[in-house]
Amino acid sequence: MTALSYVTLGSGPDVVLVHGWGLHGGVWNGLAAALADRYRVTVVDLPGHGRSADAFAQHIDAWADALAEVVPAAACWIGWSLGATVSLHLCARHPGKAERLVLVGATPRFTRAPDWPWAMEIETLDAFSRDLRTSYRQTLQRFLSLQLAGCGSPSVSARQLRAELFRYGPPDPAGLEAGLAILRTADLRPLLPCLKVPSFVLHGARDRLVPVAAAEALAHGLGVSCRVFPSAGHAPFLSHSDEFRAAIEDFLDG
């Protein structure tokens, strides 16, 4: 597998930012620049996304392994949506790589099950997968709309996300399919009691992709706090950037 693409800013303790499905590390530009005053910030493009379009891998183990190679030192990992799923898996698979963990718009299981009602119907993800094969641009735009639904500042977030979507050219359809497969099949609930990394869950109360009840159950499973932004959607780091950064810095300061 080709090494992942990443950029590093600033100096100090290590912080790694991991984006969500269909996007790339550029979505973190604002937060990365703010944190770089005090931290060495590494912003990664996931396999098949952004400048890592050639770094194809199908299984979540391979995604976690590729991320673990990016930062040699222990770091605080901040993952959003799919990036949170992979970061959580990385902490279990490579425990020495994580000193802290922040999960944003996160859930241990994206698809609904009899014992997990706070999730998307699997048929919805299957429809995205089918549509990717015929019109990936429209499919990404539709997924983007779901991420922005319920957002407190939709115009700001919409401009930021859409400006980043194709900045590095079209993503790899196979990489997008692999990301959807992880969302469809990953169930990380059994890992939660085993993780001993200091963690923090951040979530938007108006999130239309991941219900807030899923984030609260995730935090409960980890035995940690869940900070809910009442008027935010799936991307509180964009719609509530100042409040979000303050919450992150408080957590990093211990």
C-alpha positions as protocol buffer text, in pm:
chain_id: "A"
residue {
  index: 1
  type: MET
  ca { x: 0 y: 0 z: 0 }
}
residue {
  index: 2
  type: THR
  ca { x: 128 y: 348 z: -90 }
}
residue {
  index: 3
  type: ALA
  ca { x: 203 y: 568 z: 212 }
}
residue {
  index: 4
  type: LEU
  ca { x: -65 y: 816 z: 307 }
}
residue {
  index: 5
  type: SER
  ca { x: -29 y: 1181 z: 219 }
}
residue {
  index: 6
  type: TYR
  ca { x: -11 y: 1424 z: 510 }
}
residue {
  index: 7
  type: VAL
  ca { x: 102 y: 1775 z: 605 }
}
residue {
  index: 8
  type: THR
  ca { x: 254 y: 1893 z: 933 }
}
residue {
  index: 9
  type: LEU
  ca { x: 221 y: 2237 z: 1090 }
}
residue {
  index: 10
  type: GLY
  ca { x: 365 y: 2396 z: 1403 }
}
residue {
  index: 11
  type: SER
  ca { x: 571 y: 2242 z: 1682 }
}
residue {
  index: 12
  type: GLY
  ca { x: 503 y: 2094 z: 2023 }
}
residue {
  index: 13
  type: PRO
  ca { x: 306 y: 1790 z: 2141 }
}
residue {
  index: 14
  type: ASP
  ca { x: 165 y: 1584 z: 1855 }
}
residue {
  index: 15
  type: VAL
  ca { x: -196 y: 1618 z: 1739 }
}
residue {
  index: 16
  type: VAL
  ca { x: -332 y: 1422 z: 1442 }
}
residue {
  index: 17
  type: LEU
  ca { x: -648 y: 1525 z: 1255 }
}
residue {
  index: 18
  type: VAL
  ca { x: -842 y: 1258 z: 1060 }
}
residue {
  index: 19
  type: HIS
  ca { x: -1126 y: 1364 z: 827 }
}
residue {
  index: 20
  type: GLY
  ca { x: -1453 y: 1198 z: 731 }
}
residue {
  index: 21
  type: TRP
  ca { x: -1579 y: 1007 z: 428 }
}
residue {
  index: 22
  type: GLY
  ca { x: -1557 y: 1166 z: 83 }
}
residue {
  index: 23
  type: LEU
  ca { x: -1344 y: 1461 z: 192 }
}
residue {
  index: 24
  type: HIS
  ca { x: -975 y: 1509 z: 279 }
}
residue {
  index: 25
  type: GLY
  ca { x: -755 y: 1677 z: 537 }
}
residue {
  index: 26
  type: GLY
  ca { x: -827 y: 2024 z: 401 }
}
residue {
  index: 27
  type: VAL
  ca { x: -1155 y: 2024 z: 591 }
}
residue {
  index: 28
  type: TRP
  ca { x: -946 y: 2078 z: 907 }
}
residue {
  index: 29
  type: ASN
  ca { x: -758 y: 2387 z: 778 }
}
residue {
  index: 30
  type: GLY
  ca { x: -905 y: 2631 z: 1030 }
}
residue {
  index: 31
  type: LEU
  ca { x: -857 y: 2411 z: 1335 }
}
residue {
  index: 32
  type: ALA
  ca { x: -512 y: 2297 z: 1223 }
}
residue {
  index: 33
  type: ALA
  ca { x: -388 y: 2653 z: 1183 }
}
residue {
  index: 34
  type: ALA
  ca { x: -524 y: 2750 z: 1527 }
}
residue {
  index: 35
  type: LEU
  ca { x: -371 y: 2450 z: 1706 }
}
residue {
  index: 36
  type: ALA
  ca { x: -35 y: 2490 z: 1530 }
}
residue {
  index: 37
  type: ASP
  ca { x: 51 y: 2780 z: 1763 }
}
residue {
  index: 38
  type: ARG
  ca { x: 105 y: 2529 z: 2043 }
}
residue {
  index: 39
  type: TYR
  ca { x: 115 y: 2182 z: 1887 }
}
residue {
  index: 40
  type: ARG
  ca { x: 273 y: 1989 z: 1603 }
}
residue {
  index: 41
  type: VAL
  ca { x: -36 y: 1917 z: 1395 }
}
residue {
  index: 42
  type: THR
  ca { x: -41 y: 1636 z: 1139 }
}
residue {
  index: 43
  type: VAL
  ca { x: -332 y: 1640 z: 893 }
}
residue {
  index: 44
  type: VAL
  ca { x: -381 y: 1310 z: 710 }
}
residue {
  index: 45
  type: ASP
  ca { x: -566 y: 1214 z: 392 }
}
residue {
  index: 46
  type: LEU
  ca { x: -734 y: 875 z: 437 }
}
residue {
  index: 47
  type: PRO
  ca { x: -682 y: 597 z: 179 }
}
residue {
  index: 48
  type: GLY
  ca { x: -853 y: 677 z: -150 }
}
residue {
  index: 49
  type: HIS
  ca { x: -921 y: 1037 z: -42 }
}
residue {
  index: 50
  type: GLY
  ca { x: -758 y: 1367 z: -133 }
}
residue {
  index: 51
  type: ARG
  ca { x: -387 y: 1332 z: -205 }
}
residue {
  index: 52
  type: SER
  ca { x: -395 y: 970 z: -82 }
}
residue {
  index: 53
  type: ALA
  ca { x: -606 y: 865 z: -381 }
}
residue {
  index: 54
  type: ASP
  ca { x: -347 y: 603 z: -480 }
}
residue {
  index: 55
  type: ALA
  ca { x: -322 y: 454 z: -130 }
}
residue {
  index: 56
  type: PHE
  ca { x: -588 y: 190 z: -172 }
}
residue {
  index: 57
  type: ALA
  ca { x: -685 y: -46 z: 110 }
}
residue {
  index: 58
  type: GLN
  ca { x: -1013 y: -222 z: 183 }
}
residue {
  index: 59
  type: HIS
  ca { x: -1003 y: -333 z: 545 }
}
residue {
  index: 60
  type: ILE
  ca { x: -1017 y: -109 z: 850 }
}
residue {
  index: 61
  type: ASP
  ca { x: -707 y: -285 z: 987 }
}
residue {
  index: 62
  type: ALA
  ca { x: -506 y: -164 z: 687 }
}
residue {
  index: 63
  type: TRP
  ca { x: -644 y: 189 z: 725 }
}
residue {
  index: 64
  type: ALA
  ca { x: -546 y: 196 z: 1094 }
}
residue {
  index: 65
  type: ASP
  ca { x: -200 y: 55 z: 1015 }
}
residue {
  index: 66
  type: ALA
  ca { x: -143 y: 319 z: 747 }
}
residue {
  index: 67
  type: LEU
  ca { x: -242 y: 595 z: 990 }
}
residue {
  index: 68
  type: ALA
  ca { x: -16 y: 453 z: 1260 }
}
residue {
  index: 69
  type: GLU
  ca { x: 281 y: 492 z: 1025 }
}
residue {
  index: 70
  type: VAL
  ca { x: 218 y: 863 z: 979 }
}
residue {
  index: 71
  type: VAL
  ca { x: 306 y: 976 z: 1332 }
}
residue {
  index: 72
  type: PRO
  ca { x: 594 y: 791 z: 1502 }
}
residue {
  index: 73
  type: ALA
  ca { x: 536 y: 947 z: 1845 }
}
residue {
  index: 74
  type: ALA
  ca { x: 234 y: 907 z: 2069 }
}
residue {
  index: 75
  type: ALA
  ca { x: -21 y: 1175 z: 1982 }
}
residue {
  index: 76
  type: CYS
  ca { x: -368 y: 1306 z: 2050 }
}
residue {
  index: 77
  type: TRP
  ca { x: -584 y: 1171 z: 1767 }
}
residue {
  index: 78
  type: ILE
  ca { x: -885 y: 1380 z: 1664 }
}
residue {
  index: 79
  type: GLY
  ca { x: -1116 y: 1190 z: 1429 }
}
residue {
  index: 80
  type: TRP
  ca { x: -1436 y: 1304 z: 1265 }
}
residue {
  index: 81
  type: SER
  ca { x: -1711 y: 1067 z: 1144 }
}
residue {
  index: 82
  type: LEU
  ca { x: -1538 y: 789 z: 943 }
}
residue {
  index: 83
  type: GLY
  ca { x: -1209 y: 932 z: 1070 }
}
residue {
  index: 84
  type: ALA
  ca { x: -1333 y: 881 z: 1425 }
}
residue {
  index: 85
  type: THR
  ca { x: -1416 y: 517 z: 1350 }
}
residue {
  index: 86
  type: VAL
  ca { x: -1068 y: 453 z: 1211 }
}
residue {
  index: 87
  type: SER
  ca { x: -899 y: 646 z: 1495 }
}
residue {
  index: 88
  type: LEU
  ca { x: -1091 y: 447 z: 1754 }
}
residue {
  index: 89
  type: HIS
  ca { x: -985 y: 124 z: 1587 }
}
residue {
  index: 90
  type: LEU
  ca { x: -626 y: 248 z: 1571 }
}
residue {
  index: 91
  type: CYS
  ca { x: -623 y: 309 z: 1947 }
}
residue {
  index: 92
  type: ALA
  ca { x: -722 y: -51 z: 2007 }
}
residue {
  index: 93
  type: ARG
  ca { x: -486 y: -195 z: 1744 }
}
residue {
  index: 94
  type: HIS
  ca { x: -186 y: 33 z: 1816 }
}
residue {
  index: 95
  type: PRO
  ca { x: -231 y: 142 z: 2179 }
}
residue {
  index: 96
  type: GLY
  ca { x: 111 y: 305 z: 2203 }
}
residue {
  index: 97
  type: LYS
  ca { x: 26 y: 550 z: 1925 }
}
residue {
  index: 98
  type: ALA
  ca { x: -240 y: 738 z: 2117 }
}
residue {
  index: 99
  type: GLU
  ca { x: -202 y: 946 z: 2431 }
}
residue {
  index: 100
  type: ARG
  ca { x: -548 y: 1097 z: 2393 }
}
residue {
  index: 101
  type: LEU
  ca { x: -847 y: 1052 z: 2167 }
}
residue {
  index: 102
  type: VAL
  ca { x: -1114 y: 1299 z: 2054 }
}
residue {
  index: 103
  type: LEU
  ca { x: -1415 y: 1161 z: 1865 }
}
residue {
  index: 104
  type: VAL
  ca { x: -1632 y: 1404 z: 1666 }
}
residue {
  index: 105
  type: GLY
  ca { x: -1963 y: 1311 z: 1503 }
}
residue {
  index: 106
  type: ALA
  ca { x: -1875 y: 958 z: 1603 }
}
residue {
  index: 107
  type: THR
  ca { x: -2048 y: 629 z: 1669 }
}
residue {
  index: 108
  type: PRO
  ca { x: -1915 y: 278 z: 1731 }
}
residue {
  index: 109
  type: ARG
  ca { x: -2164 y: 147 z: 1472 }
}
residue {
  index: 110
  type: PHE
  ca { x: -2305 y: 345 z: 1178 }
}
residue {
  index: 111
  type: THR
  ca { x: -2575 y: 99 z: 1076 }
}
residue {
  index: 112
  type: ARG
  ca { x: -2885 y: 1 z: 1268 }
}
residue {
  index: 113
  type: ALA
  ca { x: -2917 y: -332 z: 1449 }
}
residue {
  index: 114
  type: PRO
  ca { x: -3179 y: -483 z: 1684 }
}
residue {
  index: 115
  type: ASP
  ca { x: -2965 y: -377 z: 1982 }
}
residue {
  index: 116
  type: TRP
  ca { x: -2846 y: -50 z: 1825 }
}
residue {
  index: 117
  type: PRO
  ca { x: -3136 y: 172 z: 1709 }
}
residue {
  index: 118
  type: TRP
  ca { x: -2940 y: 501 z: 1696 }
}
residue {
  index: 119
  type: ALA
  ca { x: -2804 y: 459 z: 1345 }
}
residue {
  index: 120
  type: MET
  ca { x: -2861 y: 476 z: 971 }
}
residue {
  index: 121
  type: GLU
  ca { x: -3053 y: 205 z: 789 }
}
residue {
  index: 122
  type: ILE
  ca { x: -2808 y: -18 z: 601 }
}
residue {
  index: 123
  type: GLU
  ca { x: -3020 y: 29 z: 287 }
}
residue {
  index: 124
  type: THR
  ca { x: -2927 y: 399 z: 289 }
}
residue {
  index: 125
  type: LEU
  ca { x: -2556 y: 322 z: 279 }
}
residue {
  index: 126
  type: ASP
  ca { x: -2616 y: 56 z: 14 }
}
residue {
  index: 127
  type: ALA
  ca { x: -2790 y: 319 z: -199 }
}
residue {
  index: 128
  type: PHE
  ca { x: -2487 y: 547 z: -169 }
}
residue {
  index: 129
  type: SER
  ca { x: -2266 y: 258 z: -277 }
}
residue {
  index: 130
  type: ARG
  ca { x: -2481 y: 188 z: -585 }
}
residue {
  index: 131
  type: ASP
  ca { x: -2496 y: 555 z: -677 }
}
residue {
  index: 132
  type: LEU
  ca { x: -2117 y: 588 z: -652 }
}
residue {
  index: 133
  type: ARG
  ca { x: -2080 y: 358 z: -951 }
}
residue {
  index: 134
  type: THR
  ca { x: -2295 y: 577 z: -1176 }
}
residue {
  index: 135
  type: SER
  ca { x: -2250 y: 935 z: -1047 }
}
residue {
  index: 136
  type: TYR
  ca { x: -1994 y: 980 z: -771 }
}
residue {
  index: 137
  type: ARG
  ca { x: -2000 y: 1362 z: -789 }
}
residue {
  index: 138
  type: GLN
  ca { x: -2373 y: 1384 z: -723 }
}
residue {
  index: 139
  type: THR
  ca { x: -2343 y: 1114 z: -456 }
}
residue {
  index: 140
  type: LEU
  ca { x: -2073 y: 1309 z: -273 }
}
residue {
  index: 141
  type: GLN
  ca { x: -2278 y: 1627 z: -296 }
}
residue {
  index: 142
  type: ARG
  ca { x: -2580 y: 1444 z: -152 }
}
residue {
  index: 143
  type: PHE
  ca { x: -2372 y: 1304 z: 133 }
}
residue {
  index: 144
  type: LEU
  ca { x: -2239 y: 1655 z: 193 }
}
residue {
  index: 145
  type: SER
  ca { x: -2596 y: 1782 z: 226 }
}
residue {
  index: 146
  type: LEU
  ca { x: -2665 y: 1520 z: 494 }
}
residue {
  index: 147
  type: GLN
  ca { x: -2356 y: 1632 z: 686 }
}
residue {
  index: 148
  type: LEU
  ca { x: -2473 y: 1994 z: 676 }
}
residue {
  index: 149
  type: ALA
  ca { x: -2837 y: 1926 z: 765 }
}
residue {
  index: 150
  type: GLY
  ca { x: -2929 y: 2080 z: 1100 }
}
residue {
  index: 151
  type: CYS
  ca { x: -2610 y: 2287 z: 1107 }
}
residue {
  index: 152
  type: GLY
  ca { x: -2626 y: 2609 z: 1306 }
}
residue {
  index: 153
  type: SER
  ca { x: -2438 y: 2807 z: 1037 }
}
residue {
  index: 154
  type: PRO
  ca { x: -2517 y: 2621 z: 715 }
}
residue {
  index: 155
  type: SER
  ca { x: -2394 y: 2884 z: 470 }
}
residue {
  index: 156
  type: VAL
  ca { x: -2048 y: 2900 z: 627 }
}
residue {
  index: 157
  type: SER
  ca { x: -2009 y: 2523 z: 654 }
}
residue {
  index: 158
  type: ALA
  ca { x: -2149 y: 2463 z: 304 }
}
residue {
  index: 159
  type: ARG
  ca { x: -1899 y: 2700 z: 147 }
}
residue {
  index: 160
  type: GLN
  ca { x: -1609 y: 2547 z: 337 }
}
residue {
  index: 161
  type: LEU
  ca { x: -1695 y: 2185 z: 261 }
}
residue {
  index: 162
  type: ARG
  ca { x: -1786 y: 2238 z: -105 }
}
residue {
  index: 163
  type: ALA
  ca { x: -1470 y: 2441 z: -164 }
}
residue {
  index: 164
  type: GLU
  ca { x: -1263 y: 2148 z: -33 }
}
residue {
  index: 165
  type: LEU
  ca { x: -1453 y: 1863 z: -195 }
}
residue {
  index: 166
  type: PHE
  ca { x: -1261 y: 1841 z: -526 }
}
residue {
  index: 167
  type: ARG
  ca { x: -958 y: 2055 z: -442 }
}
residue {
  index: 168
  type: TYR
  ca { x: -718 y: 1773 z: -528 }
}
residue {
  index: 169
  type: GLY
  ca { x: -917 y: 1632 z: -815 }
}
residue {
  index: 170
  type: PRO
  ca { x: -1167 y: 1347 z: -814 }
}
residue {
  index: 171
  type: PRO
  ca { x: -1133 y: 1092 z: -534 }
}
residue {
  index: 172
  type: ASP
  ca { x: -1075 y: 726 z: -608 }
}
residue {
  index: 173
  type: PRO
  ca { x: -1415 y: 551 z: -641 }
}
residue {
  index: 174
  type: ALA
  ca { x: -1263 y: 229 z: -503 }
}
residue {
  index: 175
  type: GLY
  ca { x: -1138 y: 420 z: -199 }
}
residue {
  index: 176
  type: LEU
  ca { x: -1483 y: 571 z: -147 }
}
residue {
  index: 177
  type: GLU
  ca { x: -1639 y: 224 z: -175 }
}
residue {
  index: 178
  type: ALA
  ca { x: -1392 y: 91 z: 83 }
}
residue {
  index: 179
  type: GLY
  ca { x: -1481 y: 375 z: 320 }
}
residue {
  index: 180
  type: LEU
  ca { x: -1852 y: 300 z: 284 }
}
residue {
  index: 181
  type: ALA
  ca { x: -1779 y: -69 z: 348 }
}
residue {
  index: 182
  type: ILE
  ca { x: -1613 y: 26 z: 677 }
}
residue {
  index: 183
  type: LEU
  ca { x: -1913 y: 238 z: 773 }
}
residue {
  index: 184
  type: ARG
  ca { x: -2145 y: -47 z: 675 }
}
residue {
  index: 185
  type: THR
  ca { x: -1970 y: -328 z: 864 }
}
residue {
  index: 186
  type: ALA
  ca { x: -1764 y: -186 z: 1151 }
}
residue {
  index: 187
  type: ASP
  ca { x: -1900 y: -251 z: 1499 }
}
residue {
  index: 188
  type: LEU
  ca { x: -1652 y: -125 z: 1756 }
}
residue {
  index: 189
  type: ARG
  ca { x: -1873 y: -163 z: 2062 }
}
residue {
  index: 190
  type: PRO
  ca { x: -1678 y: -466 z: 2193 }
}
residue {
  index: 191
  type: LEU
  ca { x: -1359 y: -258 z: 2194 }
}
residue {
  index: 192
  type: LEU
  ca { x: -1489 y: 23 z: 2412 }
}
residue {
  index: 193
  type: PRO
  ca { x: -1442 y: -131 z: 2760 }
}
residue {
  index: 194
  type: CYS
  ca { x: -1083 y: -227 z: 2669 }
}
residue {
  index: 195
  type: LEU
  ca { x: -963 y: 119 z: 2573 }
}
residue {
  index: 196
  type: LYS
  ca { x: -771 y: 301 z: 2845 }
}
residue {
  index: 197
  type: VAL
  ca { x: -684 y: 613 z: 2645 }
}
residue {
  index: 198
  type: PRO
  ca { x: -817 y: 943 z: 2792 }
}
residue {
  index: 199
  type: SER
  ca { x: -1097 y: 1030 z: 2550 }
}
residue {
  index: 200
  type: PHE
  ca { x: -1352 y: 1301 z: 2478 }
}
residue {
  index: 201
  type: VAL
  ca { x: -1666 y: 1286 z: 2262 }
}
residue {
  index: 202
  type: LEU
  ca { x: -1790 y: 1599 z: 2083 }
}
residue {
  index: 203
  type: HIS
  ca { x: -2121 y: 1602 z: 1897 }
}
residue {
  index: 204
  type: GLY
  ca { x: -2386 y: 1823 z: 1742 }
}
residue {
  index: 205
  type: ALA
  ca { x: -2737 y: 1789 z: 1883 }
}
residue {
  index: 206
  type: ARG
  ca { x: -2881 y: 1839 z: 1532 }
}
residue {
  index: 207
  type: ASP
  ca { x: -2661 y: 1578 z: 1365 }
}
residue {
  index: 208
  type: ARG
  ca { x: -2870 y: 1402 z: 1096 }
}
residue {
  index: 209
  type: LEU
  ca { x: -2611 y: 1133 z: 1018 }
}
residue {
  index: 210
  type: VAL
  ca { x: -2526 y: 1017 z: 1371 }
}
residue {
  index: 211
  type: PRO
  ca { x: -2798 y: 1067 z: 1635 }
}
residue {
  index: 212
  type: VAL
  ca { x: -2678 y: 1228 z: 1955 }
}
residue {
  index: 213
  type: ALA
  ca { x: -2796 y: 917 z: 2143 }
}
residue {
  index: 214
  type: ALA
  ca { x: -2528 y: 717 z: 1960 }
}
residue {
  index: 215
  type: ALA
  ca { x: -2258 y: 962 z: 2073 }
}
residue {
  index: 216
  type: GLU
  ca { x: -2385 y: 947 z: 2430 }
}
residue {
  index: 217
  type: ALA
  ca { x: -2381 y: 566 z: 2420 }
}
residue {
  index: 218
  type: LEU
  ca { x: -2027 y: 581 z: 2281 }
}
residue {
  index: 219
  type: ALA
  ca { x: -1915 y: 809 z: 2563 }
}
residue {
  index: 220
  type: HIS
  ca { x: -2086 y: 585 z: 2818 }
}
residue {
  index: 221
  type: GLY
  ca { x: -1912 y: 279 z: 2675 }
}
residue {
  index: 222
  type: LEU
  ca { x: -1577 y: 455 z: 2705 }
}
residue {
  index: 223
  type: GLY
  ca { x: -1659 y: 597 z: 3048 }
}
residue {
  index: 224
  type: VAL
  ca { x: -1587 y: 954 z: 2934 }
}
residue {
  index: 225
  type: SER
  ca { x: -1758 y: 1288 z: 2887 }
}
residue {
  index: 226
  type: CYS
  ca { x: -1973 y: 1385 z: 2590 }
}
residue {
  index: 227
  type: ARG
  ca { x: -1992 y: 1754 z: 2497 }
}
residue {
  index: 228
  type: VAL
  ca { x: -2302 y: 1832 z: 2291 }
}
residue {
  index: 229
  type: PHE
  ca { x: -2327 y: 2155 z: 2091 }
}
residue {
  index: 230
  type: PRO
  ca { x: -2702 y: 2234 z: 2099 }
}
residue {
  index: 231
  type: SER
  ca { x: -2729 y: 2410 z: 1760 }
}
residue {
  index: 232
  type: ALA
  ca { x: -2464 y: 2215 z: 1566 }
}
residue {
  index: 233
  type: GLY
  ca { x: -2499 y: 1943 z: 1305 }
}
residue {
  index: 234
  type: HIS
  ca { x: -2247 y: 1681 z: 1197 }
}
residue {
  index: 235
  type: ALA
  ca { x: -1953 y: 1925 z: 1164 }
}
residue {
  index: 236
  type: PRO
  ca { x: -1936 y: 2138 z: 1482 }
}
residue {
  index: 237
  type: PHE
  ca { x: -1570 y: 2221 z: 1416 }
}
residue {
  index: 238
  type: LEU
  ca { x: -1693 y: 2427 z: 1116 }
}
residue {
  index: 239
  type: SER
  ca { x: -2021 y: 2571 z: 1240 }
}
residue {
  index: 240
  type: HIS
  ca { x: -1898 y: 2643 z: 1596 }
}
residue {
  index: 241
  type: SER
  ca { x: -1527 y: 2674 z: 1538 }
}
residue {
  index: 242
  type: ASP
  ca { x: -1438 y: 2894 z: 1836 }
}
residue {
  index: 243
  type: GLU
  ca { x: -1634 y: 2689 z: 2089 }
}
residue {
  index: 244
  type: PHE
  ca { x: -1503 y: 2367 z: 1938 }
}
residue {
  index: 245
  type: ARG
  ca { x: -1140 y: 2481 z: 1952 }
}
residue {
  index: 246
  type: ALA
  ca { x: -1180 y: 2593 z: 2312 }
}
residue {
  index: 247
  type: ALA
  ca { x: -1320 y: 2251 z: 2407 }
}
residue {
  index: 248
  type: ILE
  ca { x: -1030 y: 2076 z: 2232 }
}
residue {
  index: 249
  type: GLU
  ca { x: -768 y: 2296 z: 2401 }
}
residue {
  index: 250
  type: ASP
  ca { x: -926 y: 2242 z: 2743 }
}
residue {
  index: 251
  type: PHE
  ca { x: -905 y: 1866 z: 2689 }
}
residue {
  index: 252
  type: LEU
  ca { x: -547 y: 1883 z: 2562 }
}
residue {
  index: 253
  type: ASP
  ca { x: -449 y: 2092 z: 2864 }
}
residue {
  index: 254
  type: GLY
  ca { x: -578 y: 1815 z: 3086 }
}
